Amino acid sequence: MTARQARVGLTQRVVHLSDRDERRDALDQAWVPLLEQIPAVAIPIPNRLADPVAFVRDMAIDLLILTGGNDLTHLEGAHDISPERDHTEGALLAYAEQRAVPVLGVCRGMQMLVHHHGGSVERVDGHVAVPHLVASTASGSPSPPLWPVAHGRTVNSFHGWGVRATGMPSGWHALATAPDGTIEAVAHPTLPLVGIMWHPERPDPHPADLELIVALLYTQRGPR
C-alpha cells in the first residue's frame, strides 16, 4: 500500500472588499508548489468554521502553518485586522499544544505564536519590503536542535510589526536576529513550534526552509 502524502493545513488572511461588503479568505498560490516539493498536500483552513479544531482533526492535518497577512487585533494602531482569524488560530494553537501537532508560524504567524504564549509584539521600522541579513543566535538551540539557522543568510521582509528580545515568551529560544536586534526566528523549548518572520513561499523557496518544513512534519511521532 502506498503511504499517503503528508497534509499541511494553512490558515488564511482575511481580505475585506468594502465595495461589496464582503470578507474573503485568501491564500498565496505560491504555497502549493512549495509544499508539492516535499511532497505534501496543502489544505486551506477557513476562518468561519464553527469548530476549526474538528476540521483539522477530521482532515488528519500533520502540520499547521500560520501564514502571513493581517494585523493582530489586540495591537494598538492595528488597521488590517481579522478577529475571526485570531479566533481560528488561537483555537488551533491550543489544540496543537495539547496534541503536540507541529506548527510553523510565518510573519504574522510568528507574531501569533509569541502573543499566544505570553510574549509581546510591537511596531518596527525598516522591515517592509527590505531584504536583510539574519544572524544565528547562540541561544537558539532547543534540545535536540530542530533547525539551525544559517548565519548571514539574506531573507525577505514584509512586516511592520515584530518581536524584540524583551517581548520573547518565557523559555522560548531566539534562533535568529535582524541587524536591528529584532527577533527573526523563534522555537518553543520542548514542543514542535517554530516561528519565522520571513516568507518561505516567496519569491523563491530556500532549501533551508524546505528542510525546516520537513523536519517539523516528521518530528515527534511523524505524520499523523
C-alpha positions as a Markdown table, in Angstrom:
| # | Residue | x | y | z |
|---|---|---|---|---|
| 1 | Met | 0.0 | 0.0 | 0.0 |
| 2 | Thr | 1.3 | 3.4 | -0.9 |
| 3 | Ala | 1.8 | 5.8 | 2.1 |
| 4 | Arg | -0.4 | 8.9 | 1.9 |
| 5 | Gln | 1.2 | 12.2 | 1.4 |
| 6 | Ala | 1.6 | 14.5 | 4.4 |
| 7 | Arg | -1.2 | 17.0 | 4.9 |
| 8 | Val | -0.4 | 20.6 | 5.7 |
| 9 | Gly | -3.1 | 22.9 | 7.0 |
| 10 | Leu | -2.7 | 26.6 | 6.2 |
| 11 | Thr | -4.5 | 29.4 | 7.8 |
| 12 | Gln | -5.6 | 32.2 | 5.5 |
| 13 | Arg | -5.5 | 36.0 | 5.6 |
| 14 | Val | -8.8 | 37.9 | 5.5 |
| 15 | Val | -9.4 | 40.4 | 2.7 |
| 16 | His | -12.2 | 42.9 | 3.2 |
| 17 | Leu | -13.8 | 44.2 | 0.0 |
| 18 | Ser | -15.6 | 47.3 | 1.2 |
| 19 | Asp | -17.4 | 48.0 | -2.1 |
| 20 | Arg | -19.1 | 44.6 | -1.8 |
| 21 | Asp | -19.3 | 44.4 | 2.0 |
| 22 | Glu | -17.6 | 41.0 | 1.6 |
| 23 | Arg | -14.9 | 39.3 | 3.7 |
| 24 | Arg | -12.8 | 36.7 | 1.8 |
| 25 | Asp | -10.3 | 34.2 | 2.9 |
| 26 | Ala | -7.2 | 34.3 | 0.8 |
| 27 | Leu | -4.0 | 32.2 | 0.4 |
| 28 | Asp | -1.0 | 32.9 | -1.7 |
| 29 | Gln | -0.9 | 30.5 | -4.6 |
| 30 | Ala | 2.9 | 30.1 | -4.0 |
| 31 | Trp | 2.3 | 27.8 | -1.0 |
| 32 | Val | 1.0 | 25.0 | -3.2 |
| 33 | Pro | 4.1 | 24.5 | -5.4 |
| 34 | Leu | 6.3 | 25.0 | -2.4 |
| 35 | Leu | 4.6 | 22.1 | -0.5 |
| 36 | Glu | 4.5 | 19.9 | -3.6 |
| 37 | Gln | 8.3 | 19.8 | -3.4 |
| 38 | Ile | 8.1 | 17.8 | -0.2 |
| 39 | Pro | 5.7 | 16.3 | -1.3 |
| 40 | Ala | 2.7 | 17.4 | 0.8 |
| 41 | Val | -0.9 | 18.3 | 0.2 |
| 42 | Ala | -1.9 | 21.9 | 1.0 |
| 43 | Ile | -5.2 | 22.2 | 2.8 |
| 44 | Pro | -6.6 | 25.8 | 3.3 |
| 45 | Ile | -8.3 | 26.3 | 6.7 |
| 46 | Pro | -11.4 | 28.6 | 6.5 |
| 47 | Asn | -11.8 | 31.3 | 9.1 |
| 48 | Arg | -15.5 | 31.0 | 9.8 |
| 49 | Leu | -15.6 | 27.4 | 10.9 |
| 50 | Ala | -17.9 | 26.6 | 13.8 |
| 51 | Asp | -15.2 | 24.2 | 15.1 |
| 52 | Pro | -11.7 | 24.7 | 13.5 |
| 53 | Val | -10.2 | 22.0 | 15.7 |
| 54 | Ala | -12.7 | 19.4 | 14.4 |
| 55 | Phe | -11.9 | 20.4 | 10.8 |
| 56 | Val | -8.1 | 19.9 | 11.4 |
| 57 | Arg | -8.7 | 16.7 | 13.2 |
| 58 | Asp | -11.1 | 15.3 | 10.6 |
| 59 | Met | -8.7 | 16.3 | 7.8 |
| 60 | Ala | -5.8 | 14.5 | 9.6 |
| 61 | Ile | -3.5 | 17.5 | 9.4 |
| 62 | Asp | 0.1 | 16.7 | 10.0 |
| 63 | Leu | 1.5 | 20.2 | 10.2 |
| 64 | Leu | -0.2 | 23.6 | 10.8 |
| 65 | Ile | 1.3 | 26.7 | 9.0 |
| 66 | Leu | 0.0 | 30.1 | 10.3 |
| 67 | Thr | 0.6 | 32.2 | 7.2 |
| 68 | Gly | 1.2 | 35.9 | 6.8 |
| 69 | Gly | -1.1 | 38.9 | 6.4 |
| 70 | Asn | -3.4 | 40.9 | 8.7 |
| 71 | Asp | -2.5 | 42.6 | 11.9 |
| 72 | Leu | -3.2 | 41.0 | 15.3 |
| 73 | Thr | -6.5 | 42.6 | 16.5 |
| 74 | His | -5.3 | 43.5 | 20.0 |
| 75 | Leu | -2.4 | 45.7 | 18.8 |
| 76 | Glu | -2.7 | 49.4 | 19.4 |
| 77 | Gly | -2.8 | 51.0 | 16.0 |
| 78 | Ala | -3.6 | 47.8 | 14.1 |
| 79 | His | -5.7 | 48.5 | 11.0 |
| 80 | Asp | -5.9 | 45.4 | 8.8 |
| 81 | Ile | -7.5 | 43.2 | 11.5 |
| 82 | Ser | -9.4 | 40.0 | 11.4 |
| 83 | Pro | -10.9 | 38.9 | 14.7 |
| 84 | Glu | -12.3 | 35.7 | 13.1 |
| 85 | Arg | -8.8 | 34.7 | 12.1 |
| 86 | Asp | -7.4 | 35.4 | 15.6 |
| 87 | His | -10.1 | 33.2 | 17.0 |
| 88 | Thr | -9.4 | 30.4 | 14.5 |
| 89 | Glu | -5.6 | 30.5 | 15.0 |
| 90 | Gly | -5.9 | 30.7 | 18.8 |
| 91 | Ala | -8.1 | 27.6 | 18.9 |
| 92 | Leu | -5.7 | 25.7 | 16.6 |
| 93 | Leu | -2.7 | 26.7 | 18.7 |
| 94 | Ala | -4.4 | 25.4 | 21.9 |
| 95 | Tyr | -5.1 | 22.1 | 20.1 |
| 96 | Ala | -1.6 | 21.9 | 18.7 |
| 97 | Glu | -0.1 | 22.3 | 22.1 |
| 98 | Gln | -2.4 | 19.6 | 23.6 |
| 99 | Arg | -1.6 | 17.1 | 20.9 |
| 100 | Ala | 2.0 | 18.1 | 20.0 |
| 101 | Val | 0.9 | 18.9 | 16.4 |
| 102 | Pro | 3.8 | 20.7 | 14.7 |
| 103 | Val | 3.3 | 24.4 | 13.9 |
| 104 | Leu | 5.2 | 26.8 | 11.7 |
| 105 | Gly | 4.3 | 30.5 | 12.2 |
| 106 | Val | 5.2 | 32.8 | 9.2 |
| 107 | Cys | 5.4 | 36.5 | 9.7 |
| 108 | Arg | 2.1 | 37.3 | 11.4 |
| 109 | Gly | 2.1 | 33.6 | 12.3 |
| 110 | Met | 5.2 | 34.0 | 14.4 |
| 111 | Gln | 3.6 | 37.1 | 16.0 |
| 112 | Met | 0.6 | 35.0 | 16.8 |
| 113 | Leu | 2.8 | 32.3 | 18.4 |
| 114 | Val | 4.6 | 34.8 | 20.5 |
| 115 | His | 1.4 | 36.5 | 21.6 |
| 116 | His | -0.4 | 33.3 | 22.4 |
| 117 | His | 2.5 | 32.2 | 24.7 |
| 118 | Gly | 2.6 | 35.4 | 26.6 |
| 119 | Gly | 5.1 | 37.5 | 24.6 |
| 120 | Ser | 4.6 | 40.9 | 23.0 |
| 121 | Val | 4.6 | 42.4 | 19.6 |
| 122 | Glu | 5.4 | 46.0 | 18.7 |
| 123 | Arg | 5.9 | 48.3 | 15.8 |
| 124 | Val | 9.2 | 48.0 | 14.0 |
| 125 | Asp | 10.7 | 50.2 | 11.3 |
| 126 | Gly | 12.6 | 49.3 | 8.1 |
| 127 | His | 11.2 | 45.8 | 7.7 |
| 128 | Val | 8.6 | 46.4 | 4.9 |
| 129 | Ala | 10.0 | 45.2 | 1.5 |
| 130 | Val | 13.6 | 45.5 | 2.8 |
| 131 | Pro | 15.6 | 42.2 | 2.4 |
| 132 | His | 18.2 | 41.9 | 5.2 |
| 133 | Leu | 20.7 | 39.5 | 6.7 |
| 134 | Val | 19.9 | 37.4 | 9.7 |
| 135 | Ala | 22.4 | 36.3 | 12.4 |
| 136 | Ser | 22.1 | 32.9 | 14.1 |
| 137 | Thr | 22.0 | 33.3 | 17.9 |
| 138 | Ala | 23.9 | 31.2 | 20.4 |
| 139 | Ser | 20.7 | 30.7 | 22.4 |
| 140 | Gly | 18.8 | 29.1 | 19.5 |
| 141 | Ser | 19.5 | 25.5 | 20.5 |
| 142 | Pro | 16.4 | 23.5 | 21.5 |
| 143 | Ser | 17.4 | 20.1 | 22.6 |
| 144 | Pro | 17.7 | 18.3 | 20.3 |
| 145 | Pro | 18.3 | 21.0 | 17.7 |
| 146 | Leu | 15.4 | 21.2 | 15.2 |
| 147 | Trp | 16.7 | 23.5 | 12.6 |
| 148 | Pro | 20.0 | 25.5 | 12.6 |
| 149 | Val | 19.6 | 29.0 | 11.0 |
| 150 | Ala | 22.4 | 29.7 | 8.6 |
| 151 | His | 24.4 | 32.7 | 9.9 |
| 152 | Gly | 24.5 | 35.6 | 7.4 |
| 153 | Arg | 21.6 | 34.4 | 5.3 |
| 154 | Thr | 19.6 | 37.1 | 3.4 |
| 155 | Val | 15.8 | 36.9 | 3.9 |
| 156 | Asn | 12.8 | 38.8 | 2.6 |
| 157 | Ser | 10.9 | 41.1 | 4.9 |
| 158 | Phe | 7.3 | 42.4 | 4.7 |
| 159 | His | 6.2 | 43.3 | 8.2 |
| 160 | Gly | 5.5 | 46.5 | 10.2 |
| 161 | Trp | 5.2 | 44.6 | 13.5 |
| 162 | Gly | 7.9 | 42.5 | 15.1 |
| 163 | Val | 9.3 | 41.0 | 18.3 |
| 164 | Arg | 12.1 | 42.4 | 20.3 |
| 165 | Ala | 14.2 | 40.4 | 22.9 |
| 166 | Thr | 12.1 | 41.9 | 25.7 |
| 167 | Gly | 9.0 | 40.5 | 24.1 |
| 168 | Met | 10.0 | 36.9 | 23.9 |
| 169 | Pro | 7.8 | 34.4 | 25.7 |
| 170 | Ser | 9.3 | 32.8 | 28.8 |
| 171 | Gly | 11.5 | 29.8 | 28.0 |
| 172 | Trp | 11.4 | 30.2 | 24.2 |
| 173 | His | 14.6 | 30.2 | 22.1 |
| 174 | Ala | 15.6 | 33.0 | 19.8 |
| 175 | Leu | 17.1 | 31.3 | 16.7 |
| 176 | Ala | 18.0 | 34.4 | 14.6 |
| 177 | Thr | 18.0 | 38.2 | 14.8 |
| 178 | Ala | 17.9 | 41.0 | 12.2 |
| 179 | Pro | 20.6 | 43.7 | 12.1 |
| 180 | Asp | 18.5 | 46.0 | 14.3 |
| 181 | Gly | 18.2 | 43.3 | 17.0 |
| 182 | Thr | 14.6 | 42.3 | 16.4 |
| 183 | Ile | 13.9 | 38.6 | 16.6 |
| 184 | Glu | 13.6 | 36.8 | 13.2 |
| 185 | Ala | 13.1 | 33.2 | 14.3 |
| 186 | Val | 11.9 | 31.5 | 17.5 |
| 187 | Ala | 11.3 | 28.0 | 18.8 |
| 188 | His | 9.5 | 26.5 | 21.8 |
| 189 | Pro | 11.8 | 24.7 | 24.2 |
| 190 | Thr | 10.0 | 21.3 | 24.1 |
| 191 | Leu | 7.1 | 21.4 | 21.6 |
| 192 | Pro | 7.5 | 21.4 | 17.8 |
| 193 | Leu | 6.5 | 25.1 | 17.4 |
| 194 | Val | 8.7 | 27.4 | 15.3 |
| 195 | Gly | 8.2 | 30.9 | 14.1 |
| 196 | Ile | 10.0 | 32.9 | 11.3 |
| 197 | Met | 9.5 | 36.5 | 10.2 |
| 198 | Trp | 10.3 | 35.9 | 6.6 |
| 199 | His | 8.1 | 34.2 | 3.9 |
| 200 | Pro | 9.4 | 30.8 | 2.7 |
| 201 | Glu | 6.9 | 30.8 | -0.1 |
| 202 | Arg | 8.3 | 34.0 | -1.8 |
| 203 | Pro | 9.9 | 34.8 | -4.0 |
| 204 | Asp | 11.9 | 31.6 | -4.4 |
| 205 | Pro | 11.9 | 28.7 | -1.9 |
| 206 | His | 15.2 | 28.4 | 0.1 |
| 207 | Pro | 16.4 | 24.9 | 0.7 |
| 208 | Ala | 16.8 | 25.6 | 4.4 |
| 209 | Asp | 13.1 | 26.5 | 4.7 |
| 210 | Leu | 12.1 | 23.3 | 2.9 |
| 211 | Glu | 14.3 | 21.4 | 5.4 |
| 212 | Leu | 12.5 | 23.1 | 8.3 |
| 213 | Ile | 9.1 | 22.2 | 7.0 |
| 214 | Val | 10.2 | 18.5 | 6.5 |
| 215 | Ala | 11.8 | 18.5 | 10.0 |
| 216 | Leu | 8.5 | 19.7 | 11.5 |
| 217 | Leu | 6.4 | 17.3 | 9.6 |
| 218 | Tyr | 8.4 | 14.3 | 10.8 |
| 219 | Thr | 9.1 | 15.4 | 14.4 |
| 220 | Gln | 7.7 | 13.7 | 17.4 |
| 221 | Arg | 5.6 | 10.7 | 16.1 |
| 222 | Gly | 5.9 | 11.5 | 12.4 |
| 223 | Pro | 2.9 | 12.3 | 10.1 |
| 224 | Arg | -0.5 | 11.8 | 11.7 |
